[in-house]
Amino acid sequence: MIVGVTGKYCSGKNRLTSILTRMGFFSIDVDKIGHKILEEKKDEITKEFGNSILNPDNTVNRKNLGKQVFNNRSKLETLEKILHPSMIDEVKNTVKGKDKVVINAAVLFSMGLNEICDYIFIVKSPLISRIWRGMKRDSLSTFQILKRICTQRKLYSKLSINPVDIHTITNIGSSSEMETDVRKIIEEKG
């Protein structure tokens, strides 16, 4: 069983993923794969975005890169073209041979990873909660958070061509409430 978890910035994807992990699912964090691929593709990315995205130790400064791509849709698309093919390959290779997998990816649909999922959870949370979490977790200003949220307007625009069950989980209560809802859905699906 492959379960996709998606949702917008600071909606609670990690919270839901940790619930599934406690239920025995192997977790694939697409952001972490992206960070790894970012370093692997550093030369290509530096050629495209300049040396200002590098730290003194020659690693990619994700904050500086983020300032460029979250302010410019075209640059974001360029970065995605460089990173996404390798990220998709790594996810597909990691899934092989595993019985229960959860794929945690804000960009699940835009990367086409929804096509390999048996079930998908979309995590939603009120905007004010997401802003508060972003300020606390990422130390960003309200304006910076809203810019990130705006770049995610079309996260779910690509509909799945395979008949996959999509469930919406609202992250407004306690973790135990969310866990009860998720367990009920997973147990019904078998």
C-alpha positions as a printed NumPy array, in Angstrom:
array([[  0.   ,   0.   ,   0.   ],
       [  1.397,   3.398,  -1.02 ],
       [ -0.124,   6.43 ,   0.667],
       [  0.59 ,   9.963,  -0.505],
       [  0.446,  12.844,   1.959],
       [  0.231,  16.337,   0.539],
       [ -0.843,  19.768,   1.634],
       [  0.212,  23.347,   1.514],
       [  2.97 ,  25.047,   3.491],
       [  2.786,  24.261,   7.227],
       [ -0.55 ,  22.441,   6.951],
       [  0.546,  19.386,   8.965],
       [  1.977,  16.933,   6.427],
       [  4.768,  15.883,   8.785],
       [  2.297,  15.341,  11.619],
       [  0.161,  13.043,   9.472],
       [  3.243,  11.256,   8.108],
       [  4.473,  10.531,  11.643],
       [  1.07 ,   9.006,  12.448],
       [  1.399,   6.669,   9.462],
       [  4.991,   5.866,  10.423],
       [  3.78 ,   4.782,  13.868],
       [  1.304,   2.536,  12.028],
       [  4.209,   0.735,  10.342],
       [  4.57 ,   2.704,   7.113],
       [  8.02 ,   3.378,   5.672],
       [  8.342,   7.156,   5.245],
       [  9.707,   8.908,   2.172],
       [ 10.225,  12.642,   2.681],
       [ 10.393,  14.188,  -0.786],
       [ 11.823,  17.449,   0.641],
       [ 14.807,  15.546,   2.062],
       [ 15.325,  13.816,  -1.27 ],
       [ 15.181,  17.249,  -2.893],
       [ 17.9  ,  18.558,  -0.557],
       [ 20.131,  15.637,  -1.5  ],
       [ 19.508,  16.069,  -5.24 ],
       [ 20.109,  19.816,  -4.858],
       [ 23.683,  19.098,  -3.779],
       [ 24.129,  16.49 ,  -6.511],
       [ 22.968,  18.987,  -9.146],
       [ 24.844,  21.919,  -7.548],
       [ 26.951,  22.709, -10.631],
       [ 23.933,  22.847, -12.925],
       [ 21.989,  24.938, -10.404],
       [ 24.892,  27.344,  -9.831],
       [ 25.243,  27.773, -13.59 ],
       [ 21.562,  28.716, -13.763],
       [ 21.222,  30.819, -10.577],
       [ 24.734,  32.131,  -9.922],
       [ 27.32 ,  31.737,  -7.166],
       [ 25.253,  33.83 ,  -4.735],
       [ 23.364,  30.634,  -3.869],
       [ 26.491,  29.001,  -2.434],
       [ 27.664,  28.986,   1.162],
       [ 31.343,  29.628,   1.979],
       [ 31.829,  25.834,   2.219],
       [ 30.516,  25.481,  -1.371],
       [ 27.202,  23.868,  -0.377],
       [ 23.929,  25.261,  -1.68 ],
       [ 22.422,  27.953,   0.522],
       [ 18.761,  26.963,   0.291],
       [ 17.611,  30.252,   1.827],
       [ 19.372,  32.311,  -0.84 ],
       [ 18.102,  30.022,  -3.571],
       [ 14.612,  30.2  ,  -2.075],
       [ 14.685,  34.015,  -2.228],
       [ 15.214,  33.767,  -5.969],
       [ 12.733,  31.036,  -6.813],
       [  9.888,  32.023,  -4.492],
       [  9.928,  35.513,  -6.022],
       [  9.894,  34.357,  -9.623],
       [  7.621,  31.638, -11.033],
       [  9.851,  31.13 , -14.069],
       [ 12.93 ,  30.51 , -11.892],
       [ 10.95 ,  28.076,  -9.742],
       [  9.945,  26.141, -12.849],
       [ 13.579,  26.087, -14.01 ],
       [ 14.707,  24.677, -10.667],
       [ 11.945,  22.055, -10.756],
       [ 13.024,  20.951, -14.247],
       [ 16.531,  20.395, -12.919],
       [ 15.54 ,  18.574,  -9.713],
       [ 12.237,  16.771, -10.222],
       [ 13.248,  14.008, -12.675],
       [ 15.953,  12.713, -10.304],
       [ 13.669,  13.113,  -7.291],
       [ 10.896,  11.116,  -8.981],
       [ 13.337,   8.344,  -9.905],
       [ 14.613,   8.138,  -6.329],
       [ 11.084,   7.951,  -4.881],
       [ 10.084,   5.208,  -7.324],
       [ 13.241,   3.221,  -6.566],
       [ 12.734,   3.588,  -2.81 ],
       [  9.129,   2.343,  -2.996],
       [ 10.115,  -0.925,  -4.697],
       [  9.822,  -3.993,  -2.503],
       [  8.095,  -2.269,   0.412],
       [  4.622,  -3.253,   1.639],
       [  3.53 ,  -0.04 ,   3.331],
       [  4.937,   3.312,   2.238],
       [  3.953,   6.911,   2.892],
       [  5.204,   9.579,   0.479],
       [  5.253,  13.025,   2.11 ],
       [  5.268,  15.637,  -0.692],
       [  3.722,  19.081,  -1.04 ],
       [  4.295,  18.675,  -4.788],
       [  2.847,  15.132,  -4.986],
       [  0.492,  15.977,  -7.867],
       [  2.769,  18.296,  -9.843],
       [  5.525,  15.662,  -9.752],
       [  3.09 ,  12.945, -10.851],
       [  3.756,  10.89 ,  -7.723],
       [  0.006,  10.651,  -7.144],
       [ -0.019,   8.116,  -9.982],
       [  1.843,   5.534,  -7.881],
       [ -0.329,   6.019,  -4.787],
       [ -3.184,   3.783,  -3.68 ],
       [ -4.576,   6.492,  -1.355],
       [ -3.904,  10.166,  -0.883],
       [ -4.4  ,  12.36 ,   2.149],
       [ -4.621,  16.104,   1.588],
       [ -3.909,  17.922,   4.847],
       [ -5.626,  21.267,   5.303],
       [ -5.26 ,  23.804,   8.067],
       [ -6.544,  27.367,   8.592],
       [ -4.363,  30.08 ,   7.053],
       [ -3.686,  31.789,  10.386],
       [ -2.427,  28.483,  11.856],
       [ -0.14 ,  27.946,   8.889],
       [  1.283,  31.46 ,   9.171],
       [  1.912,  30.997,  12.892],
       [  3.611,  27.617,  12.307],
       [  5.771,  29.083,   9.535],
       [  6.885,  31.961,  11.72 ],
       [  7.731,  29.579,  14.558],
       [  9.315,  26.771,  12.497],
       [ 11.085,  28.696,   9.724],
       [ 11.588,  32.118,  11.35 ],
       [ 10.006,  33.83 ,   8.339],
       [  8.018,  37.044,   8.244],
       [  4.296,  36.996,   7.5  ],
       [  5.048,  38.474,   4.077],
       [  7.613,  35.747,   3.253],
       [  5.164,  33.047,   4.332],
       [  2.36 ,  34.509,   2.223],
       [  4.686,  34.558,  -0.805],
       [  5.417,  30.848,  -0.3  ],
       [  1.734,  30.096,   0.1  ],
       [  0.965,  31.991,  -3.132],
       [  3.443,  29.844,  -5.079],
       [  1.448,  26.787,  -3.984],
       [ -1.913,  27.89 ,  -5.37 ],
       [ -1.954,  25.137,  -7.991],
       [ -0.728,  22.204,  -5.888],
       [ -3.766,  20.065,  -6.634],
       [ -4.602,  21.303, -10.137],
       [ -3.512,  18.097, -11.872],
       [ -6.177,  15.488, -11.346],
       [ -5.175,  11.891, -11.084],
       [ -5.974,   9.716, -14.07 ],
       [ -5.885,   6.606, -11.916],
       [ -8.836,   5.867,  -9.633],
       [ -7.172,   6.776,  -6.352],
       [ -9.073,   7.528,  -3.165],
       [ -8.392,  11.059,  -1.937],
       [ -9.195,  11.961,   1.664],
       [ -9.036,  15.411,   3.205],
       [ -7.785,  15.639,   6.782],
       [ -8.24 ,  18.946,   8.578],
       [ -5.447,  19.727,  11.014],
       [ -7.22 ,  21.806,  13.644],
       [ -7.515,  19.442,  16.563],
       [ -5.133,  17.374,  18.56 ],
       [ -2.752,  14.831,  17.131],
       [ -4.855,  12.043,  18.68 ],
       [ -7.978,  13.25 ,  16.825],
       [ -6.061,  13.228,  13.548],
       [ -4.664,   9.786,  14.336],
       [ -8.155,   8.403,  15.029],
       [ -9.409,   9.717,  11.664],
       [ -6.4  ,   8.372,   9.747],
       [ -6.483,   4.942,  11.432],
       [-10.176,   4.585,  10.617],
       [ -9.584,   5.342,   6.93 ],
       [ -6.521,   3.038,   6.653],
       [ -8.269,   0.163,   8.45 ],
       [-11.301,   0.483,   6.153],
       [ -9.015,   0.265,   3.108],
       [ -7.197,  -2.775,   4.493]])
